[in-house]
C-alpha cells in the first residue's frame, strides 16, 4: 500500500490518519527515518515499555524503581558472563 504526501517548504510531511492508525503511531510518537539509495523509509519506534508490557508479572512494585532497574541490569549483564 502506498500514499502520496506533499513535502512542505520546511521539509515536513503529514502522514495521513489512516497510515498512523495502521502502524499504531500516536501524537508525540517517534519514528526512525532511513535512507536506502533514493528511498526514504519511515518506521515507528516502540518504547521498551510498550514492547514488553505484560511480559513479566510483578508481585510487588519496588519502592525505588531506579535502583531496582540498575540492579536488574547489573544482574542481566553478570548472567551474560561479561
mmCIF file of the N, C-alpha and C atoms, coordinates in Angstrom:
data_MODEL
# 
_entry.id   MODEL 
# 
loop_
_atom_site.group_PDB 
_atom_site.id 
_atom_site.type_symbol 
_atom_site.label_atom_id 
_atom_site.label_alt_id 
_atom_site.label_comp_id 
_atom_site.label_asym_id 
_atom_site.label_entity_id 
_atom_site.label_seq_id 
_atom_site.pdbx_PDB_ins_code 
_atom_site.Cartn_x 
_atom_site.Cartn_y 
_atom_site.Cartn_z 
_atom_site.occupancy 
_atom_site.B_iso_or_equiv 
_atom_site.pdbx_formal_charge 
_atom_site.auth_seq_id 
_atom_site.auth_comp_id 
_atom_site.auth_asym_id 
_atom_site.auth_atom_id 
_atom_site.pdbx_PDB_model_num 
ATOM 1   N N  . UNK A 1 1  ? 0.851  -1.166  0.000  1.00 0.00 ? 1  UNK A N  1 
ATOM 2   C CA . UNK A 1 1  ? 0.000  0.000   0.000  1.00 0.00 ? 1  UNK A CA 1 
ATOM 3   C C  . UNK A 1 1  ? 0.900  1.234   0.000  1.00 0.00 ? 1  UNK A C  1 
ATOM 4   N N  . UNK A 1 2  ? 0.545  2.236   -0.744 1.00 0.00 ? 2  UNK A N  1 
ATOM 5   C CA . UNK A 1 2  ? 1.339  3.461   -0.774 1.00 0.00 ? 2  UNK A CA 1 
ATOM 6   C C  . UNK A 1 2  ? 0.410  4.673   -0.769 1.00 0.00 ? 2  UNK A C  1 
ATOM 7   N N  . UNK A 1 3  ? 0.950  5.781   -0.315 1.00 0.00 ? 3  UNK A N  1 
ATOM 8   C CA . UNK A 1 3  ? 0.214  7.033   -0.229 1.00 0.00 ? 3  UNK A CA 1 
ATOM 9   C C  . UNK A 1 3  ? 1.083  8.135   -0.805 1.00 0.00 ? 3  UNK A C  1 
ATOM 10  N N  . UNK A 1 4  ? 0.464  9.144   -1.365 1.00 0.00 ? 4  UNK A N  1 
ATOM 11  C CA . UNK A 1 4  ? 1.187  10.308  -1.862 1.00 0.00 ? 4  UNK A CA 1 
ATOM 12  C C  . UNK A 1 4  ? 0.970  11.440  -0.863 1.00 0.00 ? 4  UNK A C  1 
ATOM 13  N N  . UNK A 1 5  ? 2.075  12.028  -0.383 1.00 0.00 ? 5  UNK A N  1 
ATOM 14  C CA . UNK A 1 5  ? 2.000  13.160  0.537  1.00 0.00 ? 5  UNK A CA 1 
ATOM 15  C C  . UNK A 1 5  ? 2.868  14.286  -0.019 1.00 0.00 ? 5  UNK A C  1 
ATOM 16  N N  . UNK A 1 6  ? 2.642  15.482  0.462  1.00 0.00 ? 6  UNK A N  1 
ATOM 17  C CA . UNK A 1 6  ? 3.378  16.655  -0.007 1.00 0.00 ? 6  UNK A CA 1 
ATOM 18  C C  . UNK A 1 6  ? 4.428  17.035  1.032  1.00 0.00 ? 6  UNK A C  1 
ATOM 19  N N  . UNK A 1 7  ? 5.613  17.392  0.554  1.00 0.00 ? 7  UNK A N  1 
ATOM 20  C CA . UNK A 1 7  ? 6.668  17.915  1.422  1.00 0.00 ? 7  UNK A CA 1 
ATOM 21  C C  . UNK A 1 7  ? 6.511  19.432  1.443  1.00 0.00 ? 7  UNK A C  1 
ATOM 22  N N  . UNK A 1 8  ? 6.376  20.022  2.656  1.00 0.00 ? 8  UNK A N  1 
ATOM 23  C CA . UNK A 1 8  ? 6.198  21.478  2.712  1.00 0.00 ? 8  UNK A CA 1 
ATOM 24  C C  . UNK A 1 8  ? 7.544  22.192  2.608  1.00 0.00 ? 8  UNK A C  1 
ATOM 25  N N  . UNK A 1 9  ? 7.525  23.530  2.649  1.00 0.00 ? 9  UNK A N  1 
ATOM 26  C CA . UNK A 1 9  ? 8.755  24.295  2.428  1.00 0.00 ? 9  UNK A CA 1 
ATOM 27  C C  . UNK A 1 9  ? 9.793  24.094  3.530  1.00 0.00 ? 9  UNK A C  1 
ATOM 28  N N  . UNK A 1 10 ? 9.383  23.568  4.688  1.00 0.00 ? 10 UNK A N  1 
ATOM 29  C CA . UNK A 1 10 ? 10.329 23.268  5.766  1.00 0.00 ? 10 UNK A CA 1 
ATOM 30  C C  . UNK A 1 10 ? 10.775 21.808  5.736  1.00 0.00 ? 10 UNK A C  1 
ATOM 31  N N  . UNK A 1 11 ? 10.346 21.063  4.725  1.00 0.00 ? 11 UNK A N  1 
ATOM 32  C CA . UNK A 1 11 ? 10.753 19.667  4.591  1.00 0.00 ? 11 UNK A CA 1 
ATOM 33  C C  . UNK A 1 11 ? 9.892  18.690  5.368  1.00 0.00 ? 11 UNK A C  1 
ATOM 34  N N  . UNK A 1 12 ? 8.777  19.146  5.908  1.00 0.00 ? 12 UNK A N  1 
ATOM 35  C CA . UNK A 1 12 ? 7.906  18.286  6.707  1.00 0.00 ? 12 UNK A CA 1 
ATOM 36  C C  . UNK A 1 12 ? 6.881  17.592  5.823  1.00 0.00 ? 12 UNK A C  1 
ATOM 37  N N  . UNK A 1 13 ? 6.459  16.424  6.297  1.00 0.00 ? 13 UNK A N  1 
ATOM 38  C CA . UNK A 1 13 ? 5.353  15.726  5.647  1.00 0.00 ? 13 UNK A CA 1 
ATOM 39  C C  . UNK A 1 13 ? 4.299  15.440  6.703  1.00 0.00 ? 13 UNK A C  1 
ATOM 40  N N  . UNK A 1 14 ? 3.079  15.262  6.258  1.00 0.00 ? 14 UNK A N  1 
ATOM 41  C CA . UNK A 1 14 ? 1.987  14.896  7.156  1.00 0.00 ? 14 UNK A CA 1 
ATOM 42  C C  . UNK A 1 14 ? 1.555  13.487  6.788  1.00 0.00 ? 14 UNK A C  1 
ATOM 43  N N  . UNK A 1 15 ? 1.699  12.574  7.743  1.00 0.00 ? 15 UNK A N  1 
ATOM 44  C CA . UNK A 1 15 ? 1.254  11.203  7.491  1.00 0.00 ? 15 UNK A CA 1 
ATOM 45  C C  . UNK A 1 15 ? -0.265 11.157  7.612  1.00 0.00 ? 15 UNK A C  1 
ATOM 46  N N  . UNK A 1 16 ? -0.941 10.603  6.635  1.00 0.00 ? 16 UNK A N  1 
ATOM 47  C CA . UNK A 1 16 ? -2.398 10.506  6.716  1.00 0.00 ? 16 UNK A CA 1 
ATOM 48  C C  . UNK A 1 16 ? -2.841 9.722   7.960  1.00 0.00 ? 16 UNK A C  1 
ATOM 49  N N  . UNK A 1 17 ? -3.989 10.093  8.491  1.00 0.00 ? 17 UNK A N  1 
ATOM 50  C CA . UNK A 1 17 ? -4.526 9.441   9.686  1.00 0.00 ? 17 UNK A CA 1 
ATOM 51  C C  . UNK A 1 17 ? -4.590 7.926   9.504  1.00 0.00 ? 17 UNK A C  1 
ATOM 52  N N  . UNK A 1 18 ? -4.999 7.475   8.330  1.00 0.00 ? 18 UNK A N  1 
ATOM 53  C CA . UNK A 1 18 ? -5.109 6.036   8.075  1.00 0.00 ? 18 UNK A CA 1 
ATOM 54  C C  . UNK A 1 18 ? -3.754 5.348   8.245  1.00 0.00 ? 18 UNK A C  1 
ATOM 55  N N  . UNK A 1 19 ? -2.686 5.982   7.779  1.00 0.00 ? 19 UNK A N  1 
ATOM 56  C CA . UNK A 1 19 ? -1.339 5.420   7.916  1.00 0.00 ? 19 UNK A CA 1 
ATOM 57  C C  . UNK A 1 19 ? -0.951 5.350   9.385  1.00 0.00 ? 19 UNK A C  1 
ATOM 58  N N  . UNK A 1 20 ? -1.178 6.439   10.118 1.00 0.00 ? 20 UNK A N  1 
ATOM 59  C CA . UNK A 1 20 ? -0.837 6.458   11.546 1.00 0.00 ? 20 UNK A CA 1 
ATOM 60  C C  . UNK A 1 20 ? -1.593 5.378   12.300 1.00 0.00 ? 20 UNK A C  1 
ATOM 61  N N  . UNK A 1 21 ? -2.856 5.192   11.973 1.00 0.00 ? 21 UNK A N  1 
ATOM 62  C CA . UNK A 1 21 ? -3.652 4.150   12.631 1.00 0.00 ? 21 UNK A CA 1 
ATOM 63  C C  . UNK A 1 21 ? -3.141 2.760   12.272 1.00 0.00 ? 21 UNK A C  1 
ATOM 64  N N  . UNK A 1 22 ? -2.759 2.564   11.014 1.00 0.00 ? 22 UNK A N  1 
ATOM 65  C CA . UNK A 1 22 ? -2.293 1.245   10.568 1.00 0.00 ? 22 UNK A CA 1 
ATOM 66  C C  . UNK A 1 22 ? -1.032 0.797   11.309 1.00 0.00 ? 22 UNK A C  1 
ATOM 67  N N  . UNK A 1 23 ? -0.157 1.751   11.633 1.00 0.00 ? 23 UNK A N  1 
ATOM 68  C CA . UNK A 1 23 ? 1.109  1.390   12.283 1.00 0.00 ? 23 UNK A CA 1 
ATOM 69  C C  . UNK A 1 23 ? 1.114  1.716   13.772 1.00 0.00 ? 23 UNK A C  1 
ATOM 70  N N  . UNK A 1 24 ? -0.017 2.201   14.292 1.00 0.00 ? 24 UNK A N  1 
ATOM 71  C CA . UNK A 1 24 ? -0.125 2.477   15.721 1.00 0.00 ? 24 UNK A CA 1 
ATOM 72  C C  . UNK A 1 24 ? 0.714  3.657   16.173 1.00 0.00 ? 24 UNK A C  1 
ATOM 73  N N  . UNK A 1 25 ? 0.791  4.683   15.354 1.00 0.00 ? 25 UNK A N  1 
ATOM 74  C CA . UNK A 1 25 ? 1.604  5.854   15.667 1.00 0.00 ? 25 UNK A CA 1 
ATOM 75  C C  . UNK A 1 25 ? 0.709  6.960   16.211 1.00 0.00 ? 25 UNK A C  1 
ATOM 76  N N  . UNK A 1 26 ? 0.981  7.373   17.449 1.00 0.00 ? 26 UNK A N  1 
ATOM 77  C CA . UNK A 1 26 ? 0.192  8.419   18.093 1.00 0.00 ? 26 UNK A CA 1 
ATOM 78  C C  . UNK A 1 26 ? 0.963  9.732   18.110 1.00 0.00 ? 26 UNK A C  1 
ATOM 79  N N  . UNK A 1 27 ? 0.258  10.808  18.434 1.00 0.00 ? 27 UNK A N  1 
ATOM 80  C CA . UNK A 1 27 ? 0.900  12.112  18.544 1.00 0.00 ? 27 UNK A CA 1 
ATOM 81  C C  . UNK A 1 27 ? 2.041  12.028  19.547 1.00 0.00 ? 27 UNK A C  1 
ATOM 82  N N  . UNK A 1 28 ? 3.184  12.588  19.206 1.00 0.00 ? 28 UNK A N  1 
ATOM 83  C CA . UNK A 1 28 ? 4.342  12.558  20.091 1.00 0.00 ? 28 UNK A CA 1 
ATOM 84  C C  . UNK A 1 28 ? 5.180  11.305  19.939 1.00 0.00 ? 28 UNK A C  1 
ATOM 85  N N  . UNK A 1 29 ? 4.713  10.353  19.116 1.00 0.00 ? 29 UNK A N  1 
ATOM 86  C CA . UNK A 1 29 ? 5.476  9.129   18.896 1.00 0.00 ? 29 UNK A CA 1 
ATOM 87  C C  . UNK A 1 29 ? 6.726  9.405   18.075 1.00 0.00 ? 29 UNK A C  1 
ATOM 88  N N  . UNK A 1 30 ? 7.681  8.520   18.185 1.00 0.00 ? 30 UNK A N  1 
ATOM 89  C CA . UNK A 1 30 ? 8.937  8.668   17.456 1.00 0.00 ? 30 UNK A CA 1 
ATOM 90  C C  . UNK A 1 30 ? 8.965  7.739   16.255 1.00 0.00 ? 30 UNK A C  1 
ATOM 91  N N  . UNK A 1 31 ? 9.650  8.194   15.215 1.00 0.00 ? 31 UNK A N  1 
ATOM 92  C CA . UNK A 1 31 ? 9.854  7.373   14.032 1.00 0.00 ? 31 UNK A CA 1 
ATOM 93  C C  . UNK A 1 31 ? 11.341 7.371   13.687 1.00 0.00 ? 31 UNK A C  1 
ATOM 94  N N  . UNK A 1 32 ? 11.760 6.327   13.025 1.00 0.00 ? 32 UNK A N  1 
ATOM 95  C CA . UNK A 1 32 ? 13.127 6.226   12.510 1.00 0.00 ? 32 UNK A CA 1 
ATOM 96  C C  . UNK A 1 32 ? 13.042 6.501   11.015 1.00 0.00 ? 32 UNK A C  1 
ATOM 97  N N  . UNK A 1 33 ? 13.910 7.367   10.525 1.00 0.00 ? 33 UNK A N  1 
ATOM 98  C CA . UNK A 1 33 ? 13.956 7.685   9.101  1.00 0.00 ? 33 UNK A CA 1 
ATOM 99  C C  . UNK A 1 33 ? 15.243 7.095   8.540  1.00 0.00 ? 33 UNK A C  1 
ATOM 100 N N  . UNK A 1 34 ? 15.087 6.186   7.578  1.00 0.00 ? 34 UNK A N  1 
ATOM 101 C CA . UNK A 1 34 ? 16.246 5.551   6.947  1.00 0.00 ? 34 UNK A CA 1 
ATOM 102 C C  . UNK A 1 34 ? 16.275 5.940   5.475  1.00 0.00 ? 34 UNK A C  1 
ATOM 103 N N  . UNK A 1 35 ? 17.487 6.112   4.965  1.00 0.00 ? 35 UNK A N  1 
ATOM 104 C CA . UNK A 1 35 ? 17.666 6.401   3.547  1.00 0.00 ? 35 UNK A CA 1 
ATOM 105 C C  . UNK A 1 35 ? 18.400 5.221   2.936  1.00 0.00 ? 35 UNK A C  1 
ATOM 106 N N  . UNK A 1 36 ? 17.787 4.596   1.952  1.00 0.00 ? 36 UNK A N  1 
ATOM 107 C CA . UNK A 1 36 ? 18.381 3.467   1.235  1.00 0.00 ? 36 UNK A CA 1 
ATOM 108 C C  . UNK A 1 36 ? 18.367 3.820   -0.244 1.00 0.00 ? 36 UNK A C  1 
ATOM 109 N N  . UNK A 1 37 ? 19.529 4.219   -0.738 1.00 0.00 ? 37 UNK A N  1 
ATOM 110 C CA . UNK A 1 37 ? 19.588 4.681   -2.122 1.00 0.00 ? 37 UNK A CA 1 
ATOM 111 C C  . UNK A 1 37 ? 18.779 5.956   -2.248 1.00 0.00 ? 37 UNK A C  1 
ATOM 112 N N  . UNK A 1 38 ? 17.792 5.937   -3.112 1.00 0.00 ? 38 UNK A N  1 
ATOM 113 C CA . UNK A 1 38 ? 16.916 7.099   -3.267 1.00 0.00 ? 38 UNK A CA 1 
ATOM 114 C C  . UNK A 1 38 ? 15.584 6.916   -2.543 1.00 0.00 ? 38 UNK A C  1 
ATOM 115 N N  . UNK A 1 39 ? 15.507 5.903   -1.690 1.00 0.00 ? 39 UNK A N  1 
ATOM 116 C CA . UNK A 1 39 ? 14.272 5.628   -0.943 1.00 0.00 ? 39 UNK A CA 1 
ATOM 117 C C  . UNK A 1 39 ? 14.371 6.184   0.466  1.00 0.00 ? 39 UNK A C  1 
ATOM 118 N N  . UNK A 1 40 ? 13.271 6.696   0.969  1.00 0.00 ? 40 UNK A N  1 
ATOM 119 C CA . UNK A 1 40 ? 13.165 7.146   2.353  1.00 0.00 ? 40 UNK A CA 1 
ATOM 120 C C  . UNK A 1 40 ? 12.178 6.215   3.036  1.00 0.00 ? 40 UNK A C  1 
ATOM 121 N N  . UNK A 1 41 ? 12.621 5.588   4.124  1.00 0.00 ? 41 UNK A N  1 
ATOM 122 C CA . UNK A 1 41 ? 11.776 4.638   4.851  1.00 0.00 ? 41 UNK A CA 1 
ATOM 123 C C  . UNK A 1 41 ? 11.517 5.207   6.242  1.00 0.00 ? 41 UNK A C  1 
ATOM 124 N N  . UNK A 1 42 ? 10.253 5.276   6.616  1.00 0.00 ? 42 UNK A N  1 
ATOM 125 C CA . UNK A 1 42 ? 9.853  5.798   7.923  1.00 0.00 ? 42 UNK A CA 1 
ATOM 126 C C  . UNK A 1 42 ? 9.243  4.650   8.713  1.00 0.00 ? 42 UNK A C  1 
ATOM 127 N N  . UNK A 1 43 ? 9.839  4.359   9.881  1.00 0.00 ? 43 UNK A N  1 
ATOM 128 C CA . UNK A 1 43 ? 9.361  3.254   10.727 1.00 0.00 ? 43 UNK A CA 1 
ATOM 129 C C  . UNK A 1 43 ? 9.060  3.773   12.127 1.00 0.00 ? 43 UNK A C  1 
ATOM 130 N N  . UNK A 1 44 ? 7.933  3.371   12.711 1.00 0.00 ? 44 UNK A N  1 
ATOM 131 C CA . UNK A 1 44 ? 7.664  3.774   14.091 1.00 0.00 ? 44 UNK A CA 1 
ATOM 132 C C  . UNK A 1 44 ? 8.649  3.101   15.037 1.00 0.00 ? 44 UNK A C  1 
ATOM 133 N N  . UNK A 1 45 ? 9.015  3.808   16.095 1.00 0.00 ? 45 UNK A N  1 
ATOM 134 C CA . UNK A 1 45 ? 9.884  3.256   17.132 1.00 0.00 ? 45 UNK A CA 1 
ATOM 135 C C  . UNK A 1 45 ? 9.020  3.013   18.356 1.00 0.00 ? 45 UNK A C  1 
ATOM 136 N N  . UNK A 1 46 ? 9.002  1.803   18.819 1.00 0.00 ? 46 UNK A N  1 
ATOM 137 C CA . UNK A 1 46 ? 8.231  1.449   20.011 1.00 0.00 ? 46 UNK A CA 1 
ATOM 138 C C  . UNK A 1 46 ? 9.105  1.621   21.246 1.00 0.00 ? 46 UNK A C  1 
ATOM 139 N N  . UNK A 1 47 ? 8.522  2.134   22.315 1.00 0.00 ? 47 UNK A N  1 
ATOM 140 C CA . UNK A 1 47 ? 9.270  2.243   23.560 1.00 0.00 ? 47 UNK A CA 1 
ATOM 141 C C  . UNK A 1 47 ? 9.438  0.849   24.150 1.00 0.00 ? 47 UNK A C  1 
ATOM 142 N N  . UNK A 1 48 ? 10.448 0.699   24.959 1.00 0.00 ? 48 UNK A N  1 
ATOM 143 C CA . UNK A 1 48 ? 10.690 -0.589  25.611 1.00 0.00 ? 48 UNK A CA 1 
ATOM 144 C C  . UNK A 1 48 ? 9.486  -0.962  26.468 1.00 0.00 ? 48 UNK A C  1 
ATOM 145 N N  . UNK A 1 49 ? 8.891  0.023   27.120 1.00 0.00 ? 49 UNK A N  1 
ATOM 146 C CA . UNK A 1 49 ? 7.726  -0.248  27.967 1.00 0.00 ? 49 UNK A CA 1 
ATOM 147 C C  . UNK A 1 49 ? 6.582  -0.826  27.143 1.00 0.00 ? 49 UNK A C  1 
ATOM 148 N N  . UNK A 1 50 ? 6.357  -0.282  25.946 1.00 0.00 ? 50 UNK A N  1 
ATOM 149 C CA . UNK A 1 50 ? 5.292  -0.803  25.086 1.00 0.00 ? 50 UNK A CA 1 
ATOM 150 C C  . UNK A 1 50 ? 5.610  -2.213  24.609 1.00 0.00 ? 50 UNK A C  1 
ATOM 151 N N  . UNK A 1 51 ? 6.857  -2.442  24.227 1.00 0.00 ? 51 UNK A N  1 
ATOM 152 C CA . UNK A 1 51 ? 7.253  -3.744  23.684 1.00 0.00 ? 51 UNK A CA 1 
ATOM 153 C C  . UNK A 1 51 ? 7.070  -4.867  24.701 1.00 0.00 ? 51 UNK A C  1 
ATOM 154 N N  . UNK A 1 52 ? 7.408  -4.583  25.958 1.00 0.00 ? 52 UNK A N  1 
ATOM 155 C CA . UNK A 1 52 ? 7.413  -5.649  26.957 1.00 0.00 ? 52 UNK A CA 1 
ATOM 156 C C  . UNK A 1 52 ? 6.291  -5.539  27.978 1.00 0.00 ? 52 UNK A C  1 
ATOM 157 N N  . UNK A 1 53 ? 5.306  -4.670  27.715 1.00 0.00 ? 53 UNK A N  1 
ATOM 158 C CA . UNK A 1 53 ? 4.193  -4.523  28.647 1.00 0.00 ? 53 UNK A CA 1 
ATOM 159 C C  . UNK A 1 53 ? 3.512  -5.871  28.850 1.00 0.00 ? 53 UNK A C  1 
ATOM 160 N N  . UNK A 1 54 ? 3.395  -6.278  30.096 1.00 0.00 ? 54 UNK A N  1 
ATOM 161 C CA . UNK A 1 54 ? 2.725  -7.528  30.422 1.00 0.00 ? 54 UNK A CA 1 
ATOM 162 C C  . UNK A 1 54 ? 3.586  -8.767  30.283 1.00 0.00 ? 54 UNK A C  1 
ATOM 163 N N  . UNK A 1 55 ? 4.848  -8.605  29.903 1.00 0.00 ? 55 UNK A N  1 
ATOM 164 C CA . UNK A 1 55 ? 5.719  -9.766  29.710 1.00 0.00 ? 55 UNK A CA 1 
ATOM 165 C C  . UNK A 1 55 ? 6.139  -10.382 31.042 1.00 0.00 ? 55 UNK A C  1 
ATOM 166 N N  . UNK A 1 56 ? 6.188  -9.574  32.075 1.00 0.00 ? 56 UNK A N  1 
ATOM 167 C CA . UNK A 1 56 ? 6.616  -10.062 33.378 1.00 0.00 ? 56 UNK A CA 1 
ATOM 168 C C  . UNK A 1 56 ? 5.571  -9.710  34.422 1.00 0.00 ? 56 UNK A C  1 
ATOM 169 N N  . UNK A 1 57 ? 5.360  -10.643 35.318 1.00 0.00 ? 57 UNK A N  1 
ATOM 170 C CA . UNK A 1 57 ? 4.425  -10.391 36.407 1.00 0.00 ? 57 UNK A CA 1 
ATOM 171 C C  . UNK A 1 57 ? 5.232  -9.927  37.614 1.00 0.00 ? 57 UNK A C  1 
ATOM 172 N N  . UNK A 1 58 ? 4.815  -8.835  38.200 1.00 0.00 ? 58 UNK A N  1 
ATOM 173 C CA . UNK A 1 58 ? 5.494  -8.292  39.368 1.00 0.00 ? 58 UNK A CA 1 
ATOM 174 C C  . UNK A 1 58 ? 4.527  -8.400  40.536 1.00 0.00 ? 58 UNK A C  1 
ATOM 175 N N  . UNK A 1 59 ? 4.950  -9.122  41.561 1.00 0.00 ? 59 UNK A N  1 
ATOM 176 C CA . UNK A 1 59 ? 4.099  -9.299  42.744 1.00 0.00 ? 59 UNK A CA 1 
ATOM 177 C C  . UNK A 1 59 ? 3.946  -7.990  43.509 1.00 0.00 ? 59 UNK A C  1 
ATOM 178 N N  . UNK A 1 60 ? 5.078  -7.285  43.670 1.00 0.00 ? 60 UNK A N  1 
ATOM 179 C CA . UNK A 1 60 ? 5.053  -6.028  44.409 1.00 0.00 ? 60 UNK A CA 1 
ATOM 180 C C  . UNK A 1 60 ? 6.027  -5.072  43.733 1.00 0.00 ? 60 UNK A C  1 
ATOM 181 N N  . UNK A 1 61 ? 5.559  -3.876  43.422 1.00 0.00 ? 61 UNK A N  1 
ATOM 182 C CA . UNK A 1 61 ? 6.437  -2.891  42.797 1.00 0.00 ? 61 UNK A CA 1 
ATOM 183 C C  . UNK A 1 61 ? 7.465  -2.412  43.808 1.00 0.00 ? 61 UNK A C  1 
ATOM 184 N N  . UNK A 1 62 ? 8.725  -2.282  43.381 1.00 0.00 ? 62 UNK A N  1 
ATOM 185 C CA . UNK A 1 62 ? 9.752  -1.773  44.297 1.00 0.00 ? 62 UNK A CA 1 
ATOM 186 C C  . UNK A 1 62 ? 9.488  -0.302  44.617 1.00 0.00 ? 62 UNK A C  1 
ATOM 187 N N  . UNK A 1 63 ? 9.894  0.104   45.827 1.00 0.00 ? 63 UNK A N  1 
ATOM 188 C CA . UNK A 1 63 ? 9.677  1.499   46.210 1.00 0.00 ? 63 UNK A CA 1 
ATOM 189 C C  . UNK A 1 63 ? 10.585 2.432   45.415 1.00 0.00 ? 63 UNK A C  1 
ATOM 190 N N  . UNK A 1 64 ? 11.820 1.995   45.153 1.00 0.00 ? 64 UNK A N  1 
ATOM 191 C CA . UNK A 1 64 ? 12.757 2.808   44.373 1.00 0.00 ? 64 UNK A CA 1 
ATOM 192 C C  . UNK A 1 64 ? 12.983 2.115   43.034 1.00 0.00 ? 64 UNK A C  1 
ATOM 193 N N  . UNK A 1 65 ? 12.188 2.484   42.049 1.00 0.00 ? 65 UNK A N  1 
ATOM 194 C CA . UNK A 1 65 ? 12.234 1.817   40.749 1.00 0.00 ? 65 UNK A CA 1 
ATOM 195 C C  . UNK A 1 65 ? 13.581 2.006   40.060 1.00 0.00 ? 65 UNK A C  1 
ATOM 196 N N  . UNK A 1 66 ? 14.203 3.179   40.228 1.00 0.00 ? 66 UNK A N  1 
ATOM 197 C CA . UNK A 1 66 ? 15.506 3.418   39.599 1.00 0.00 ? 66 UNK A CA 1 
ATOM 198 C C  . UNK A 1 66 ? 16.553 2.435   40.111 1.00 0.00 ? 66 UNK A C  1 
ATOM 199 N N  . UNK A 1 67 ? 16.625 2.268   41.423 1.00 0.00 ? 67 UNK A N  1 
ATOM 200 C CA . UNK A 1 67 ? 17.593 1.326   41.998 1.00 0.00 ? 67 UNK A CA 1 
ATOM 201 C C  . UNK A 1 67 ? 17.285 -0.097  41.565 1.00 0.00 ? 67 UNK A C  1 
ATOM 202 N N  . UNK A 1 68 ? 16.010 -0.429  41.510 1.00 0.00 ? 68 UNK A N  1 
ATOM 203 C CA . UNK A 1 68 ? 15.604 -1.760  41.080 1.00 0.00 ? 68 UNK A CA 1 
ATOM 204 C C  . UNK A 1 68 ? 16.079 -2.032  39.659 1.00 0.00 ? 68 UNK A C  1 
ATOM 205 N N  . UNK A 1 69 ? 15.888 -1.056  38.764 1.00 0.00 ? 69 UNK A N  1 
ATOM 206 C CA . UNK A 1 69 ? 16.295 -1.230  37.371 1.00 0.00 ? 69 UNK A CA 1 
ATOM 207 C C  . UNK A 1 69 ? 17.808 -1.341  37.238 1.00 0.00 ? 69 UNK A C  1 
ATOM 208 N N  . UNK A 1 70 ? 18.550 -0.529  37.991 1.00 0.00 ? 70 UNK A N  1 
ATOM 209 C CA . UNK A 1 70 ? 20.018 -0.613  37.954 1.00 0.00 ? 70 UNK A CA 1 
ATOM 210 C C  . UNK A 1 70 ? 20.459 -2.004  38.378 1.00 0.00 ? 70 UNK A C  1 
ATOM 211 N N  . UNK A 1 71 ? 19.879 -2.526  39.436 1.00 0.00 ? 71 UNK A N  1 
ATOM 212 C CA . UNK A 1 71 ? 20.236 -3.867  39.919 1.00 0.00 ? 71 UNK A CA 1 
ATOM 213 C C  . UNK A 1 71 ? 19.833 -4.942  38.914 1.00 0.00 ? 71 UNK A C  1 
ATOM 214 N N  . UNK A 1 72 ? 18.672 -4.794  38.302 1.00 0.00 ? 72 UNK A N  1 
ATOM 215 C CA . UNK A 1 72 ? 18.222 -5.775  37.308 1.00 0.00 ? 72 UNK A CA 1 
ATOM 216 C C  . UNK A 1 72 ? 19.165 -5.804  36.112 1.00 0.00 ? 72 UNK A C  1 
ATOM 217 N N  . UNK A 1 73 ? 19.590 -4.652  35.651 1.00 0.00 ? 73 UNK A N  1 
ATOM 218 C CA . UNK A 1 73 ? 20.529 -4.594  34.524 1.00 0.00 ? 73 UNK A CA 1 
ATOM 219 C C  . UNK A 1 73 ? 21.872 -5.186  34.927 1.00 0.00 ? 73 UNK A C  1 
ATOM 220 N N  . UNK A 1 74 ? 22.333 -4.888  36.150 1.00 0.00 ? 74 UNK A N  1 
ATOM 221 C CA . UNK A 1 74 ? 23.600 -5.449  36.635 1.00 0.00 ? 74 UNK A CA 1 
ATOM 222 C C  . UNK A 1 74 ? 23.545 -6.974  36.646 1.00 0.00 ? 74 UNK A C  1 
ATOM 223 N N  . UNK A 1 75 ? 22.435 -7.534  37.142 1.00 0.00 ? 75 UNK A N  1 
ATOM 224 C CA . UNK A 1 75 ? 22.293 -8.995  37.173 1.00 0.00 ? 75 UNK A CA 1 
ATOM 225 C C  . UNK A 1 75 ? 22.246 -9.567  35.761 1.00 0.00 ? 75 UNK A C  1 
ATOM 226 N N  . UNK A 1 76 ? 21.567 -8.871  34.858 1.00 0.00 ? 76 UNK A N  1 
ATOM 227 C CA . UNK A 1 76 ? 21.480 -9.333  33.476 1.00 0.00 ? 76 UNK A CA 1 
ATOM 228 C C  . UNK A 1 76 ? 22.861 -9.362  32.831 1.00 0.00 ? 76 UNK A C  1 
ATOM 229 N N  . UNK A 1 77 ? 23.643 -8.285  33.015 1.00 0.00 ? 77 UNK A N  1 
ATOM 230 C CA . UNK A 1 77 ? 24.997 -8.259  32.449 1.00 0.00 ? 77 UNK A CA 1 
ATOM 231 C C  . UNK A 1 77 ? 25.855 -9.360  33.060 1.00 0.00 ? 77 UNK A C  1 
ATOM 232 N N  . UNK A 1 78 ? 25.723 -9.573  34.368 1.00 0.00 ? 78 UNK A N  1 
ATOM 233 C CA . UNK A 1 78 ? 26.507 -10.615 35.036 1.00 0.00 ? 78 UNK A CA 1 
ATOM 234 C C  . UNK A 1 78 ? 26.149 -11.991 34.485 1.00 0.00 ? 78 UNK A C  1 
ATOM 235 N N  . UNK A 1 79 ? 24.882 -12.199 34.162 1.00 0.00 ? 79 UNK A N  1 
ATOM 236 C CA . UNK A 1 79 ? 24.459 -13.504 33.640 1.00 0.00 ? 79 UNK A CA 1 
ATOM 237 C C  . UNK A 1 79 ? 25.001 -13.764 32.242 1.00 0.00 ? 79 UNK A C  1 
ATOM 238 N N  . UNK A 1 80 ? 25.398 -12.724 31.543 1.00 0.00 ? 80 UNK A N  1 
ATOM 239 C CA . UNK A 1 80 ? 25.953 -12.865 30.196 1.00 0.00 ? 80 UNK A CA 1 
ATOM 240 C C  . UNK A 1 80 ? 27.445 -13.183 30.241 1.00 0.00 ? 80 UNK A C  1 
ATOM 241 N N  . UNK A 1 81 ? 28.026 -13.164 31.435 1.00 0.00 ? 81 UNK A N  1 
ATOM 242 C CA . UNK A 1 81 ? 29.435 -13.509 31.568 1.00 0.00 ? 81 UNK A CA 1 
ATOM 243 C C  . UNK A 1 81 ? 30.380 -12.390 31.186 1.00 0.00 ? 81 UNK A C  1 
ATOM 244 N N  . UNK A 1 82 ? 29.900 -11.148 31.275 1.00 0.00 ? 82 UNK A N  1 
ATOM 245 C CA . UNK A 1 82 ? 30.783 -10.021 30.936 1.00 0.00 ? 82 UNK A CA 1 
ATOM 246 C C  . UNK A 1 82 ? 31.217 -9.288  32.167 1.00 0.00 ? 82 UNK A C  1 
# 
